[in-house]
Structure formats: structure tokens, C-alpha cells
Amino acid sequence: MLLEIKNLWIRYEGAEVLKGISCSIEEGTIVTFLGSNGAGKSTTLRAICGLKAPDSGEIWFNGERIDGNSPQNIIKQGIGHVLEGRALFPYMTVLENLKVGAFLQKDREQIDRNLGKIFANFPILKERQQQQARTLSGGEQQMLAIARALMGSPKLLLLDEPSLGLSPLMVREIGTIVQEIHQRGVSVLLVEQNARLALGVAQRCYVFETGSVALSGETKEMLGTDQVRKAYLGL
């Protein structure tokens, strides 16, 4: 198992945000978290990448326990994180933002290879590499945020609301990008309000409700449940 979360509890100012959740991700899969705002999805991602320490529970990645590790060490171990809202450096160029994504890499040749792959897969970023990030469209900024995380050569990529604020056409493009990343051997954990996008690309789904996992299973099975069809697909 690539990632395992065991009985995770997190509190903010005394309020229980995560209430003993457990979930797992097999290597080579796309997994999605569905749920309303405040259900605990983004908090789980922040715990995985070391931005929020759990009050109790365990997080294991690639056979090693990582809860309590610093974000830098977690990145080194092979987890990339694309935050909700992209969190780019707006006055830095596209190229400079990409190089920030490789700041823990010591192998210059590997950095150059990764950059070459990024420009091959995101040709618009190569074209715009000397532009400031703030001048890009919303879709281009999301591509840059994803590409920056890929510069760290992750085994697992955490994507938090990648379609937020994008046009329907760009939402479909993000779905294609997620699948292409997966095809290149990177496992993906996708938090996404757009259930059609998420269920269209993921193999497994966890439904969050008020800090707990209310439902989980293979995506094909989940699409057949009234709970998911009515709550997330409007069927």
C-alpha cells in the first residue's frame, strides 16, 4: 500500500475536524475524496503533507510512518501537493515558479530532465516561461501549480480542488491532465467539488461527511448508489 491513514483525529481550537478517519491508496491508482465544504477533505491533505499535525492516528507512506515529519521531508519522500487556490508566486516568472518546485532536488541533470518533461507535456508553459505567473489565465495558472509539484518527482500527487473557478472546457482539460499524470506512473489523490470530474477519473472514492468517512468503495460501485447519484450527480 502506498499511503495508509489510520484512525486520524484533528482538532482546530477544540472543534473536531477529523473524527478517526481511515483510508488508503494503492500504488498506481487515482483516489478521490468527495464531500461538502468543511467535511475534512482538505484538512486530510494538509495532514498528509505535514502542514497540520494530527492529534492522534497514524499516516504511513511507502512503508514509513510520516505523521510528525516536516513538509520538506515529506516532499523528499515523494509526496507533492497542489494547494487549493494554487499558491503561486505571482510576481515570479513561470520558469522561476517551476524551479521553486525543484528546490529540494540536488541532481541538476534530473531537474533539467523534469523541466524538459514539463515543457513537453505543458507546451503553453514553455511558451509563457518568461511571463509572470499573475499574467496567466486561471487554467494556465492551474497547469503551472500542477507542473511545479511534478518538478519534485513525486510518487503521490495531492490535488486540492484543481477545477475551482475554471471554465467547463478547462475543467475537462484538467481531467485529461490528471489521467496523463497517472499514466506516467504517479498516483493521485484528488479532492474535488466537481463530482463528475472526480468520479470520471478515479478508481476509488471516499465520501466525507462532517469529519468522518461515510462511504467508500470502487468508483464503479459508488456510481450505482443512490446516495452518490443524488447528492453529487443530481440524478
N, C-alpha and C positions, 0 to 999 in steps of 0.2 A: 504494500500500500504506500502510495506516495505521500499523502497527507492524512493524518488522523487527528480529529478533535474529540476529546473525551471529557464529558461532563463539565463543560465550560460555564463558569459563572462570572459575570462582570456587573459591577455596580457603579453608578455615577451619583455622587452626593447622596448616597444611601438608597437610591432607586435601583431596583434590579432591572438591568437592560438585557442581559442574557441569563437564562434560568436553566442551567445544566444541559446545554445543547451538546449533542454528539453527532458527528458526521465524518465522512471520509471521501477521499478522491483517489481513484486508481490511476496509475501512470498511463498516459496516452489517452485521457478522456477529457471531455468538456462537461463540467457540472455547473448548474445554475442554482442560485438562491432566489426564490420569489417571495413576495410579501409586501405589505403596505409600508409606508414611511414610518420609521420608529420601531419596526419589528425586530431589529437587531442584526440585519444583514451586513451593513457597513461596519458596525462595531466588531463583528466577527472577523472581517478582513483586516481591520486595524489591529486586532489581537494577533492574527497570524503573522503580520509583518512587523510586530514589535512596537507599534505606536500606542498600544493600550495594554497594560499588564492585566492579566486576569486575576480575579480574586481567588479563584480556585479552578481546578481542572488542569488538563494537560493538552499540549499541542505537539504532535510528532511529525517530522518531515524527513522523508528518506531514511527512516530508521533511527533518527536522533531527536531527542526532546528539545524543542526550541522556545517554549514559553519562558520568558525571562531574558532571552537573548536581546542584544541591541539590534535596531533596524539594520545597521551596517553589516553585522554578522549574518543576519537572516538573508540579506541580499547576496552576500558571498556564498551562502549555502545553496542558492539557486531559486529564490523567490523574487519575482518582480511585481510591482504594484502600481497600477494606474488609478490614481485617486479620482473620486467624483469631482467634477469641475476642472480636471486636467492639471492644475497646479504647475503650469509652465512658467518660465522666466520671461515675462512679456517683452522686455527690452533687450534680451539676448537674441542672437540670430538662431535660425533653425539648426544650423551646424553646431553652434555653441550649446544649445539645449541637448542635442544628441550626445555631444561629448560629456556633458554632465552625467548622462546615463551610464557612462563607462568609467566613472571616476574611481571605482574600486578595481578596475582591471589593470593589471601590470604588464600584460603582454601586448606590446604595441602592434604587432602583426595581427593578433586576434581582434584588436579594436578596429584596425583597418579592414579586416575581413567582414566584421559585423557591419561596419559602415557601408561597405560595398553591397552587402545583402539588403540593408535597409533601403538604399537608393534604388536597387533593382526592384524591390517589392513596393516601394512608395516613390515612384518617379516624380510625383509632384513635389516631394520634399527635396529631391536633388535639384529640381528647377528653382525652388524657393530657398535654397540653403543659406543665402546671404541676407534674406529678409528677416526682420524682427518677428518674433512669434506673434506679437499682438496684431500684426497686419494680415495674418492668415484668416481664412474663413473658419467658421465653427467646425466644419468637417475636417479641414486641414489641421486645425489645432488638435483635434482628437487623434488623427493619424500620428501627429508628432508626439503626443503623450504616449501612445502605444509603442511607437518606434523607440522612443527614449528608454522605456522599460526593457525593450528587447535588446538594447545595446549591452545590457548586463548579462546576456546569455542565460536567461532563466530556464529552469526545468518546469516551473509552475508560474503562470501569469495570472495575477488577480486583477480583474477588470470591474471597476465600480461605476455603474450607470454610464457606459460608453455612448449610448444613443441620446443622452439627455440634451434637449434643446436642438436636435438636428432635424433636418427635413426628412420626409419619408424616403426619398431617394438615397440620402446619405445613411439613413438607418439600415437600408438594405446593403449598402456598401460596407458598413461596419460588420454586419453579419457575415459577409464574404471574407472580410479580413480575419475575423475570429476563426473561421474554418480553415483559412490558409495557414494561420499560425499553428493550429492544431495539426495540420498535415505535415508541418515541418518538425514535428516531434515535441512540441511544447504543450503541456497540459494546461487547461484553462479553468479558472473558477470565475464565473460570471454573475455579478449582481446586476439585475436589470428590471426596471419597471415595465418595459415593453415585453409582455409575456410571449407574444407571438414570435418576436425575435429570439428570445431566450430559449423557448421550447423548440424552436426550429433548428437550433444548432447544437443543443446539449444532449448528452446521452442519459444524464441522471439529473434529478431535480429534488431540492429540499424546499418545502414551503414553510416560511417563518410566520408565526403569529405571537405578538407580544413577548418576544424574547425566547420562545420555545420553537422546536421543530414540530409542526402539527402534522406534516405529511411528507413522505419521501418515497422515491422509487424511480424506476426507469421511466424516461420521458414518454415512451410509447404507452406505458401503463397509465401514467398520470393524465395524459390527454383523454383517456377514457373515463375519468372520474368526473362526476357532476360538480364536485367541489372546485376543481381547477377550471373546468369548462365555464361554469357560471361566474366564478369570482374573477378570473383573469382573462378569459377569452370572450365573455359576453354571449355565450351560446346557451 
